């Protein structure tokens, strides 16, 4: 597809409020990426897995990215006492070094997501101080997207997130109706005014039928617009379908891989 056609699609998508930014079926169907104003080459990229996820949860993603930076990954597990258990390596000589932050308590549920958000804030502060960074890009899978969104609203004096890519994130829980607001969505909406005006957000949802990705409803992913729209520099939702569009396959989806490559590493 020609460049002017992508531009037209993007204009139309933003014009209708960013509800559905694009329907993609392969890596060549990725819209033009908006660059955040504060993006620099030395910003790390922090990946956060979803419920029951571990520091190994993105191994398949990194293998498909096939990048120099993903040859060395710093893997961090935040323990229940707030201490960090680390393995791997943070390569400061690589542009956009990669970090995975997971949690010893990786259980599902709002209460645990709130705890994980506090643990992530603690970990981000420690990592920024140790490795000397003030900005980072974030990729959050499923509930990991909730953790990063809550951090973006509550980062305080910690490092700032400039680029956020969420994958199958249930902003409104498992509700199939956006009018049925869950406590999580209400919590995220209550702090949306604290989001950075420079933040760039892409929210990806999968569709294996007209309602969900096998777990997370399409309407729940789309509810992100109630948080980000008119609060951040740019916001777009993208729907992937057909191959690898199920919730458990989203991190390895070809379009997702292309988005990570373009938004986080270029």
C-alpha positions in Angstrom: 0.0 0.0 0.0 1.3 3.5 -0.9 2.4 6.0 1.7 -0.5 8.4 1.0 -3.0 5.6 1.5 -1.6 4.9 5.0 -1.8 8.7 5.8 -5.4 8.7 4.8 -6.2 5.7 7.0 -4.4 7.3 10.0 -6.3 10.6 9.5 -9.6 8.8 9.3 -8.8 6.7 12.4 -7.9 9.7 14.5 -11.0 11.5 13.2 -13.3 8.9 14.6 -11.6 8.9 17.9 -9.1 6.2 17.6 -11.5 3.4 18.3 -10.1 1.2 15.6 -6.8 2.3 14.2 -6.2 -0.4 11.7 -6.9 -4.0 10.9 -3.8 -5.9 10.2 -3.1 -9.5 9.0 0.7 -9.4 8.4 3.9 -7.5 9.1 3.6 -5.4 5.9 0.3 -4.0 7.1 1.7 -1.7 9.8 0.7 2.0 9.8 3.3 4.8 9.9 4.8 5.1 13.4 4.6 8.4 15.3 7.8 9.3 17.0 7.6 10.6 20.6 9.2 14.0 21.0 11.5 12.8 23.8 12.8 9.6 22.2 16.5 9.1 22.2 18.8 6.3 21.2 19.9 5.3 24.7 16.4 4.8 26.1 15.9 1.2 27.2 12.8 -0.8 26.4 11.1 -2.5 29.3 8.8 -5.5 28.6 6.2 -6.5 31.2 4.4 -9.9 30.9 0.8 -10.6 31.9 -0.6 -12.7 34.7 1.3 -15.9 35.4 4.1 -14.5 33.2 7.8 -14.8 34.0 11.0 -13.2 32.7 11.1 -15.8 30.0 7.7 -14.8 28.7 9.1 -12.8 25.7 11.7 -15.2 24.6 9.8 -16.1 21.4 9.3 -12.4 20.7 13.0 -11.6 21.0 13.9 -14.5 18.8 11.6 -13.1 16.1 12.9 -9.6 16.4 16.4 -11.0 15.7 18.0 -7.8 16.8 21.5 -7.1 18.2 20.0 -5.5 21.3 18.0 -8.6 22.2 21.1 -10.7 22.4 21.6 -9.3 25.9 18.5 -9.0 28.0 18.4 -7.9 31.7 15.8 -10.1 33.4 14.3 -8.7 36.6 11.9 -10.5 38.9 10.5 -8.2 41.7 10.1 -10.3 44.8 7.2 -9.8 47.3 9.6 -8.0 49.7 10.5 -5.5 47.0 14.0 -6.9 46.3 15.1 -7.5 42.8 16.3 -10.8 41.5 18.3 -10.3 38.3 19.9 -12.4 35.6 21.2 -11.6 32.2 22.9 -8.4 31.2 22.1 -4.7 30.6 24.2 -3.7 27.5 24.8 0.0 27.8 26.7 0.1 24.5 23.6 -1.1 22.6 20.9 1.4 21.4 17.7 0.7 23.4 18.9 -2.0 25.7 16.2 -4.5 26.7 14.8 -5.2 30.2 12.1 -7.6 31.2 10.4 -6.9 34.5 8.2 -9.7 36.0 6.8 -10.3 39.5 7.1 -13.1 42.0 3.5 -12.5 42.7 2.2 -12.8 39.1 -1.4 -13.7 40.0 -4.4 -12.2 38.2 -6.9 -9.8 39.8 -7.1 -6.1 40.3 -5.6 -6.2 43.8 -2.5 -8.0 42.5 -2.2 -5.6 39.5 -2.2 -2.7 42.0 0.6 -4.4 43.9 2.5 -5.2 40.7 2.2 -1.5 39.7 3.9 -0.4 43.0 6.6 -3.1 42.6 7.2 -1.9 39.0 7.6 1.7 40.2 10.1 0.5 42.8 12.0 -1.5 40.2 12.0 1.2 37.6 13.5 3.7 40.1 16.3 1.3 41.1 17.1 0.3 37.5 17.2 4.0 36.3 19.5 4.9 39.1 21.8 1.9 38.5 21.9 2.2 34.7 21.5 6.0 34.3 18.4 6.5 32.2 15.6 8.9 32.7 13.2 7.8 29.9 12.2 4.4 28.5 9.8 2.7 26.2 7.4 0.1 27.5 5.8 -3.1 26.0 3.0 -4.6 28.2 1.3 -7.8 27.4 -2.2 -8.4 28.8 -2.2 -7.2 32.5 1.4 -6.0 31.9 -0.2 -3.2 29.9 -2.3 -2.2 33.0 0.9 -2.1 35.1 2.6 0.2 32.6 -0.5 2.4 32.2 -0.8 2.8 35.9 2.9 3.6 36.1 2.5 6.2 33.3 -0.1 7.9 35.5 1.9 7.6 38.7 5.6 7.7 37.8 6.3 10.6 40.1 10.0 11.4 40.2 10.8 8.0 38.5 11.9 7.6 34.9 9.3 8.7 32.4 7.7 6.4 29.8 7.7 8.0 26.4 6.4 5.1 24.2 3.8 2.5 25.3 2.7 -0.5 23.3 0.0 -2.7 24.9 -1.0 -6.1 23.7 -4.4 -7.6 24.5 -4.7 -5.4 27.6 -8.1 -5.7 29.3 -8.7 -2.0 30.3 -12.3 -2.9 31.2 -11.7 -6.4 32.5 -13.7 -9.1 30.8 -16.7 -6.9 30.2 -18.0 -7.1 26.6 -19.8 -3.8 27.1 -18.0 -0.5 27.5 -20.9 1.0 29.4 -20.3 -1.6 32.1 -17.4 0.1 33.7 -15.1 -2.1 36.0 -13.2 -0.8 39.0 -10.0 -1.1 37.0 -11.2 1.2 34.2 -12.5 3.6 36.8 -9.2 3.7 38.5 -7.3 4.3 35.3 -9.7 7.0 34.2 -9.3 8.8 37.5 -5.6 9.5 36.9 -5.6 10.0 33.2 -4.9 13.8 33.5 -1.5 12.8 34.9 -0.4 11.2 31.7 2.4 12.9 29.8 1.3 15.1 26.9 4.3 13.7 25.0 3.4 10.0 25.5 2.8 7.9 22.3 0.5 5.0 22.8 -0.4 2.0 20.5 -2.9 -0.5 21.8 -3.1 -3.8 20.0 -6.0 -6.2 20.3 -6.6 -9.6 18.7 -9.8 -10.8 17.1 -10.5 -14.5 16.5 -14.2 -13.8 16.3 -16.3 -10.6 16.4 -16.2 -10.4 20.2 -12.7 -11.3 21.6 -9.3 -12.8 21.2 -10.3 -16.0 23.0 -10.0 -14.3 26.4 -10.1 -10.5 26.3 -13.1 -8.8 24.7 -12.5 -6.4 21.9 -14.6 -3.8 23.8 -12.2 -4.0 26.7 -9.1 -3.3 24.6 -11.0 -0.4 22.9 -11.9 1.0 26.3 -8.3 2.3 26.4 -9.5 5.3 24.5 -11.4 6.5 27.6 -8.0 6.7 29.3 -5.6 8.0 26.6 -7.7 10.0 24.1 -7.1 13.7 24.3 -4.6 13.1 27.1 -1.4 12.0 25.2 0.4 13.1 22.1 -0.8 10.3 20.0 -3.0 7.2 20.6 -4.1 4.5 18.2 -5.7 1.1 18.5 -4.8 -1.6 16.1 -6.7 -4.9 15.6 -4.9 -8.0 14.3 -6.8 -10.9 13.0 -6.4 -14.4 11.4 -2.9 -15.7 12.1 -1.6 -15.6 15.7 -4.4 -13.3 16.8 -5.4 -15.3 19.8 -4.6 -13.8 23.2 -1.8 -16.2 24.0 -0.2 -15.7 20.6 -0.2 -11.9 20.5 3.5 -11.4 21.6 4.5 -13.5 18.6 2.1 -12.0 16.1 4.0 -10.8 12.9 2.3 -7.3 13.0 3.1 -7.0 16.7 6.8 -7.8 16.0 6.8 -5.1 13.3 5.3 -2.6 15.7 7.8 -3.4 18.4 10.6 -3.0 15.9 9.4 0.3 14.6 8.0 2.0 17.7 10.7 0.8 20.2 13.9 0.3 18.3 14.0 2.7 15.3 
